[in-house]
Amino acid sequence: MGIWCFFILWGCPMNQLDKNIATNLKRIRKSKNMSLDALAEKTGVSKSMLGQIERGESNPTVATIAKIVDGIRISFEELLYPKQESVLIIDNDKLPILRAKEGAYQVRSIFPYDRRRNFEAYEMKIEPGEGCACFLKGEGNSEYILVVQGVLTLETTEGTYEIAANHAVKLDAAKEHSYHNSGSRQLILNLFAAYDAAGM
């Protein structure tokens, strides 16, 4: 499991897992030139339910997903995980803010947990005079920080460090640390969490 807490919110409306299933099911059905009627016949899942799943209006149960993958002979992974693109362009401004504290700081997940890679990437913005405790945790995992703008005051169990823009630092994610902005302008950080196979 990734360093960032990864929750599968089964039963919550249109969470990321539901989006993956909706997108993948529609794509796979069309690639096989199947109508919803044909898909219903193959899987034993009703046409109306399949339509709701493809539109992201239903949270399919494990039993329903099993019927679908068995019926059209695909793996669970093909249905549950996003399709890997050869080029993926991400607009940071359109990413949801994962964590914010009364405007003091905000965190966006650029590349969240994915079982097919061994890192996660985040953007953090901290306002002047504010700070944030570390949120990347994991035994045997490493954290890499690139200071994009401002000066980072990094407090660790080994000491306090001042890291200017265009500088980077690597540290042990398992040890307590925190980020602070003692400057007069917004602090912008890119954080990368790399984890070994045991931490996944």
Phi and psi restraints in degrees (value plus and minus 20) as a CYANA .aco file:
   2 GLY   PHI     -90.9   -50.9
   2 GLY   PSI     150.3   190.3
   3 ILE   PHI     -89.9   -49.9
   3 ILE   PSI     -64.6   -24.6
   4 TRP   PHI     -88.3   -48.3
   4 TRP   PSI     116.6   156.6
   5 CYS   PHI     -76.9   -36.9
   5 CYS   PSI     101.9   141.9
   6 PHE   PHI    -131.7   -91.7
   6 PHE   PSI      93.8   133.8
   7 PHE   PHI    -131.8   -91.8
   7 PHE   PSI     110.0   150.0
   8 ILE   PHI    -112.6   -72.6
   8 ILE   PSI      84.8   124.8
   9 LEU   PHI    -109.2   -69.2
   9 LEU   PSI      48.1    88.1
  10 TRP   PHI     -84.8   -44.8
  10 TRP   PSI     107.2   147.2
  11 GLY   PHI      81.7   121.7
  11 GLY   PSI     -33.0     7.0
  12 CYS   PHI    -106.4   -66.4
  12 CYS   PSI     124.0   164.0
  13 PRO   PHI     -85.0   -45.0
  13 PRO   PSI     108.0   148.0
  14 MET   PHI      26.0    66.0
  14 MET   PSI      32.6    72.6
  15 ASN   PHI     -99.4   -59.4
  15 ASN   PSI    -200.0  -160.0
  16 GLN   PHI     -81.1   -41.1
  16 GLN   PSI     -57.1   -17.1
  17 LEU   PHI     -82.6   -42.6
  17 LEU   PSI     -63.1   -23.1
  18 ASP   PHI     -81.8   -41.8
  18 ASP   PSI     -59.9   -19.9
  19 LYS   PHI     -82.7   -42.7
  19 LYS   PSI     -62.8   -22.8
  20 ASN   PHI     -80.9   -40.9
  20 ASN   PSI     -66.7   -26.7
  21 ILE   PHI     -83.4   -43.4
  21 ILE   PSI     -64.2   -24.2
  22 ALA   PHI     -80.3   -40.3
  22 ALA   PSI     -69.1   -29.1
  23 THR   PHI     -85.3   -45.3
  23 THR   PSI     -66.1   -26.1
  24 ASN   PHI     -87.7   -47.7
  24 ASN   PSI     -61.3   -21.3
  25 LEU   PHI     -82.7   -42.7
  25 LEU   PSI     -65.4   -25.4
  26 LYS   PHI     -84.1   -44.1
  26 LYS   PSI     -62.8   -22.8
  27 ARG   PHI     -83.9   -43.9
  27 ARG   PSI     -66.1   -26.1
  28 ILE   PHI     -86.4   -46.4
  28 ILE   PSI     -61.1   -21.1
  29 ARG   PHI     -80.8   -40.8
  29 ARG   PSI     -64.9   -24.9
  30 LYS   PHI     -88.6   -48.6
  30 LYS   PSI     -55.2   -15.2
  31 SER   PHI     -85.5   -45.5
  31 SER   PSI     -44.3    -4.3
  32 LYS   PHI    -116.1   -76.1
  32 LYS   PSI     -14.6    25.4
  33 ASN   PHI      34.7    74.7
  33 ASN   PSI      24.3    64.3
  34 MET   PHI    -128.8   -88.8
  34 MET   PSI     119.3   159.3
  35 SER   PHI    -102.2   -62.2
  35 SER   PSI     149.6   189.6
  36 LEU   PHI     -84.0   -44.0
  36 LEU   PSI     -53.6   -13.6
  37 ASP   PHI     -82.8   -42.8
  37 ASP   PSI     -64.8   -24.8
  38 ALA   PHI     -86.5   -46.5
  38 ALA   PSI     -58.4   -18.4
  39 LEU   PHI     -85.2   -45.2
  39 LEU   PSI     -60.0   -20.0
  40 ALA   PHI     -82.5   -42.5
  40 ALA   PSI     -60.7   -20.7
  41 GLU   PHI     -86.0   -46.0
  41 GLU   PSI     -59.1   -19.1
  42 LYS   PHI     -90.7   -50.7
  42 LYS   PSI     -55.6   -15.6
  43 THR   PHI    -121.1   -81.1
  43 THR   PSI     -42.0    -2.0
  44 GLY   PHI      59.5    99.5
  44 GLY   PSI      -9.7    30.3
  45 VAL   PHI    -121.1   -81.1
  45 VAL   PSI     116.2   156.2
  46 SER   PHI     -81.8   -41.8
  46 SER   PSI     131.8   171.8
  47 LYS   PHI     -78.9   -38.9
  47 LYS   PSI     -62.0   -22.0
  48 SER   PHI     -84.4   -44.4
  48 SER   PSI     -60.1   -20.1
  49 MET   PHI     -85.7   -45.7
  49 MET   PSI     -63.7   -23.7
  50 LEU   PHI     -81.3   -41.3
  50 LEU   PSI     -59.9   -19.9
  51 GLY   PHI     -83.1   -43.1
  51 GLY   PSI     -62.1   -22.1
  52 GLN   PHI     -83.4   -43.4
  52 GLN   PSI     -59.9   -19.9
  53 ILE   PHI     -84.1   -44.1
  53 ILE   PSI     -64.8   -24.8
  54 GLU   PHI     -85.3   -45.3
  54 GLU   PSI     -49.3    -9.3
  55 ARG   PHI    -108.0   -68.0
  55 ARG   PSI     -22.6    17.4
  56 GLY   PHI      55.1    95.1
  56 GLY   PSI       3.0    43.0
  57 GLU   PHI    -117.9   -77.9
  57 GLU   PSI     -21.3    18.7
  58 SER   PHI    -155.9  -115.9
  58 SER   PSI     124.9   164.9
  59 ASN   PHI    -119.3   -79.3
  59 ASN   PSI      75.6   115.6
  60 PRO   PHI     -85.5   -45.5
  60 PRO   PSI     121.8   161.8
  61 THR   PHI     -96.1   -56.1
  61 THR   PSI     146.8   186.8
  62 VAL   PHI     -79.7   -39.7
  62 VAL   PSI     -58.7   -18.7
  63 ALA   PHI     -83.7   -43.7
  63 ALA   PSI     -60.9   -20.9
  64 THR   PHI     -86.0   -46.0
  64 THR   PSI     -63.3   -23.3
  65 ILE   PHI     -81.3   -41.3
  65 ILE   PSI     -59.9   -19.9
  66 ALA   PHI     -82.3   -42.3
  66 ALA   PSI     -61.1   -21.1
  67 LYS   PHI     -81.9   -41.9
  67 LYS   PSI     -60.2   -20.2
  68 ILE   PHI     -86.8   -46.8
  68 ILE   PSI     -69.3   -29.3
  69 VAL   PHI     -88.0   -48.0
  69 VAL   PSI     -54.7   -14.7
  70 ASP   PHI     -89.6   -49.6
  70 ASP   PSI     -60.6   -20.6
  71 GLY   PHI     -87.0   -47.0
  71 GLY   PSI     -57.5   -17.5
  72 ILE   PHI    -128.3   -88.3
  72 ILE   PSI     -10.3    29.7
  73 ARG   PHI      36.3    76.3
  73 ARG   PSI      37.6    77.6
  74 ILE   PHI    -147.7  -107.7
  74 ILE   PSI     147.9   187.9
  75 SER   PHI    -105.5   -65.5
  75 SER   PSI     140.1   180.1
  76 PHE   PHI     -77.7   -37.7
  76 PHE   PSI     -60.4   -20.4
  77 GLU   PHI     -78.8   -38.8
  77 GLU   PSI     -59.3   -19.3
  78 GLU   PHI     -82.2   -42.2
  78 GLU   PSI     -50.6   -10.6
  79 LEU   PHI    -108.7   -68.7
  79 LEU   PSI     -53.7   -13.7
  80 LEU   PHI    -109.8   -69.8
  80 LEU   PSI     -52.2   -12.2
  81 TYR   PHI    -122.6   -82.6
  81 TYR   PSI     131.9   171.9
  82 PRO   PHI     -82.1   -42.1
  82 PRO   PSI     126.8   166.8
  83 LYS   PHI     -87.4   -47.4
  83 LYS   PSI     113.8   153.8
  84 GLN   PHI     -95.4   -55.4
  84 GLN   PSI     102.7   142.7
  85 GLU   PHI    -118.2   -78.2
  85 GLU   PSI     127.0   167.0
  86 SER   PHI     -89.4   -49.4
  86 SER   PSI     -51.5   -11.5
  87 VAL   PHI    -153.3  -113.3
  87 VAL   PSI     106.9   146.9
  88 LEU   PHI    -146.3  -106.3
  88 LEU   PSI      97.7   137.7
  89 ILE   PHI    -126.7   -86.7
  89 ILE   PSI     108.8   148.8
  90 ILE   PHI    -138.5   -98.5
  90 ILE   PSI     110.7   150.7
  91 ASP   PHI    -116.6   -76.6
  91 ASP   PSI      87.6   127.6
  92 ASN   PHI     -77.1   -37.1
  92 ASN   PSI     -53.6   -13.6
  93 ASP   PHI     -86.4   -46.4
  93 ASP   PSI     -39.0     1.0
  94 LYS   PHI    -118.1   -78.1
  94 LYS   PSI     -22.1    17.9
  95 LEU   PHI     -98.7   -58.7
  95 LEU   PSI     123.0   163.0
  96 PRO   PHI     -89.7   -49.7
  96 PRO   PSI     129.4   169.4
  97 ILE   PHI    -101.3   -61.3
  97 ILE   PSI      98.6   138.6
  98 LEU   PHI    -101.2   -61.2
  98 LEU   PSI     -51.6   -11.6
  99 ARG   PHI    -170.5  -130.5
  99 ARG   PSI     111.9   151.9
 100 ALA   PHI    -171.5  -131.5
 100 ALA   PSI     126.0   166.0
 101 LYS   PHI    -147.0  -107.0
 101 LYS   PSI      73.2   113.2
 102 GLU   PHI      28.3    68.3
 102 GLU   PSI      19.6    59.6
 103 GLY   PHI      59.1    99.1
 103 GLY   PSI     -21.4    18.6
 104 ALA   PHI     -91.0   -51.0
 104 ALA   PSI     -58.4   -18.4
 105 TYR   PHI    -176.7  -136.7
 105 TYR   PSI     144.8   184.8
 106 GLN   PHI    -166.7  -126.7
 106 GLN   PSI     132.7   172.7
 107 VAL   PHI    -150.5  -110.5
 107 VAL   PSI     112.2   152.2
 108 ARG   PHI    -139.7   -99.7
 108 ARG   PSI     117.3   157.3
 109 SER   PHI    -111.7   -71.7
 109 SER   PSI      90.4   130.4
 110 ILE   PHI    -101.3   -61.3
 110 ILE   PSI     -71.3   -31.3
 111 PHE   PHI    -145.3  -105.3
 111 PHE   PSI      77.0   117.0
 112 PRO   PHI     -94.5   -54.5
 112 PRO   PSI    -197.2  -157.2
 113 TYR   PHI     -74.8   -34.8
 113 TYR   PSI     114.3   154.3
 114 ASP   PHI    -167.8  -127.8
 114 ASP   PSI     105.5   145.5
 115 ARG   PHI     -80.4   -40.4
 115 ARG   PSI     -37.6     2.4
 116 ARG   PHI    -110.5   -70.5
 116 ARG   PSI     -19.0    21.0
 117 ARG   PHI    -159.2  -119.2
 117 ARG   PSI     141.3   181.3
 118 ASN   PHI    -130.0   -90.0
 118 ASN   PSI      13.3    53.3
 119 PHE   PHI    -169.6  -129.6
 119 PHE   PSI     142.2   182.2
 120 GLU   PHI    -151.4  -111.4
 120 GLU   PSI     132.2   172.2
 121 ALA   PHI    -151.9  -111.9
 121 ALA   PSI     116.9   156.9
 122 TYR   PHI    -155.2  -115.2
 122 TYR   PSI     134.8   174.8
 123 GLU   PHI    -133.7   -93.7
 123 GLU   PSI     110.5   150.5
 124 MET   PHI    -142.4  -102.4
 124 MET   PSI     115.9   155.9
 125 LYS   PHI    -142.4  -102.4
 125 LYS   PSI     106.8   146.8
 126 ILE   PHI    -142.7  -102.7
 126 ILE   PSI     109.7   149.7
 127 GLU   PHI     -96.4   -56.4
 127 GLU   PSI     137.7   177.7
 128 PRO   PHI     -74.0   -34.0
 128 PRO   PSI     114.2   154.2
 129 GLY   PHI      60.6   100.6
 129 GLY   PSI     -18.2    21.8
 130 GLU   PHI    -130.0   -90.0
 130 GLU   PSI     151.8   191.8
 131 GLY   PHI    -174.7  -134.7
 131 GLY   PSI     155.0   195.0
 132 CYS   PHI    -172.4  -132.4
 132 CYS   PSI     114.7   154.7
 133 ALA   PHI     -91.3   -51.3
 133 ALA   PSI     135.9   175.9
 134 CYS   PHI     -82.5   -42.5
 134 CYS   PSI     123.1   163.1
 135 PHE   PHI    -139.1   -99.1
 135 PHE   PSI     -23.4    16.6
 136 LEU   PHI    -116.0   -76.0
 136 LEU   PSI      94.8   134.8
 137 LYS   PHI    -144.7  -104.7
 137 LYS   PSI     134.6   174.6
 138 GLY   PHI     134.8   174.8
 138 GLY   PSI     108.9   148.9
 139 GLU   PHI     -86.8   -46.8
 139 GLU   PSI     108.9   148.9
 140 GLY   PHI      58.0    98.0
 140 GLY   PSI     -10.5    29.5
 141 ASN   PHI    -121.9   -81.9
 141 ASN   PSI     132.2   172.2
 142 SER   PHI    -135.6   -95.6
 142 SER   PSI     128.9   168.9
 143 GLU   PHI    -140.2  -100.2
 143 GLU   PSI     114.8   154.8
 144 TYR   PHI    -139.0   -99.0
 144 TYR   PSI     109.7   149.7
 145 ILE   PHI    -141.8  -101.8
 145 ILE   PSI     107.7   147.7
 146 LEU   PHI    -132.9   -92.9
 146 LEU   PSI     102.0   142.0
 147 VAL   PHI    -105.2   -65.2
 147 VAL   PSI      93.9   133.9
 148 VAL   PHI    -107.7   -67.7
 148 VAL   PSI     -60.6   -20.6
 149 GLN   PHI    -167.5  -127.5
 149 GLN   PSI     120.9   160.9
 150 GLY   PHI      66.1   106.1
 150 GLY   PSI    -186.3  -146.3
 151 VAL   PHI    -145.7  -105.7
 151 VAL   PSI     104.2   144.2
 152 LEU   PHI    -108.4   -68.4
 152 LEU   PSI     108.1   148.1
 153 THR   PHI    -118.9   -78.9
 153 THR   PSI      89.7   129.7
 154 LEU   PHI    -123.2   -83.2
 154 LEU   PSI      97.3   137.3
 155 GLU   PHI    -122.2   -82.2
 155 GLU   PSI     103.7   143.7
 156 THR   PHI    -149.7  -109.7
 156 THR   PSI     155.2   195.2
 157 THR   PHI     -88.9   -48.9
 157 THR   PSI     -39.9     0.1
 158 GLU   PHI    -108.7   -68.7
 158 GLU   PSI     -38.8     1.2
 159 GLY   PHI     133.8   173.8
 159 GLY   PSI    -192.8  -152.8
 160 THR   PHI    -132.6   -92.6
 160 THR   PSI     116.4   156.4
 161 TYR   PHI    -148.2  -108.2
 161 TYR   PSI     121.8   161.8
 162 GLU   PHI    -124.7   -84.7
 162 GLU   PSI     102.1   142.1
 163 ILE   PHI    -143.6  -103.6
 163 ILE   PSI      96.4   136.4
 164 ALA   PHI    -103.5   -63.5
 164 ALA   PSI     147.9   187.9
 165 ALA   PHI     -77.5   -37.5
 165 ALA   PSI     127.2   167.2
 166 ASN   PHI      49.9    89.9
 166 ASN   PSI      -4.1    35.9
 167 HIS   PHI    -136.1   -96.1
 167 HIS   PSI     137.7   177.7
 168 ALA   PHI    -154.2  -114.2
 168 ALA   PSI     140.2   180.2
 169 VAL   PHI    -164.3  -124.3
 169 VAL   PSI     127.2   167.2
 170 LYS   PHI    -137.9   -97.9
 170 LYS   PSI     118.2   158.2
 171 LEU   PHI    -168.8  -128.8
 171 LEU   PSI     148.2   188.2
 172 ASP   PHI     -99.7   -59.7
 172 ASP   PSI      95.7   135.7
 173 ALA   PHI     -87.6   -47.6
 173 ALA   PSI     -38.9     1.1
 174 ALA   PHI     -96.4   -56.4
 174 ALA   PSI     -39.9     0.1
 175 LYS   PHI    -110.8   -70.8
 175 LYS   PSI     123.2   163.2
 176 GLU   PHI     -81.3   -41.3
 176 GLU   PSI     115.9   155.9
 177 HIS   PHI    -179.0  -139.0
 177 HIS   PSI     145.3   185.3
 178 SER   PHI    -168.3  -128.3
 178 SER   PSI     139.6   179.6
 179 TYR   PHI    -135.5   -95.5
 179 TYR   PSI     116.3   156.3
 180 HIS   PHI    -156.7  -116.7
 180 HIS   PSI     128.4   168.4
 181 ASN   PHI    -134.4   -94.4
 181 ASN   PSI      81.8   121.8
 182 SER   PHI    -113.6   -73.6
 182 SER   PSI     -20.1    19.9
 183 GLY   PHI    -107.5   -67.5
 183 GLY   PSI    -190.5  -150.5
 184 SER   PHI    -125.6   -85.6
 184 SER   PSI     -20.9    19.1
 185 ARG   PHI    -146.0  -106.0
 185 ARG   PSI     143.0   183.0
 186 GLN   PHI     -79.8   -39.8
 186 GLN   PSI     116.8   156.8
 187 LEU   PHI    -115.3   -75.3
 187 LEU   PSI     107.7   147.7
 188 ILE   PHI    -140.4  -100.4
 188 ILE   PSI     106.2   146.2
 189 LEU   PHI    -144.6  -104.6
 189 LEU   PSI     125.2   165.2
 190 ASN   PHI    -127.8   -87.8
 190 ASN   PSI     102.8   142.8
 191 LEU   PHI    -134.1   -94.1
 191 LEU   PSI     113.0   153.0
 192 PHE   PHI    -142.7  -102.7
 192 PHE   PSI     108.6   148.6
 193 ALA   PHI    -129.9   -89.9
 193 ALA   PSI     100.5   140.5
 194 ALA   PHI    -132.1   -92.1
 194 ALA   PSI     110.4   150.4
 195 TYR   PHI    -149.0  -109.0
 195 TYR   PSI     128.7   168.7
 196 ASP   PHI    -102.4   -62.4
 196 ASP   PSI     154.7   194.7
 197 ALA   PHI     -79.9   -39.9
 197 ALA   PSI     -54.1   -14.1
 198 ALA   PHI     -88.8   -48.8
 198 ALA   PSI     -46.9    -6.9
 199 GLY   PHI    -109.1   -69.1
 199 GLY   PSI     -24.3    15.7
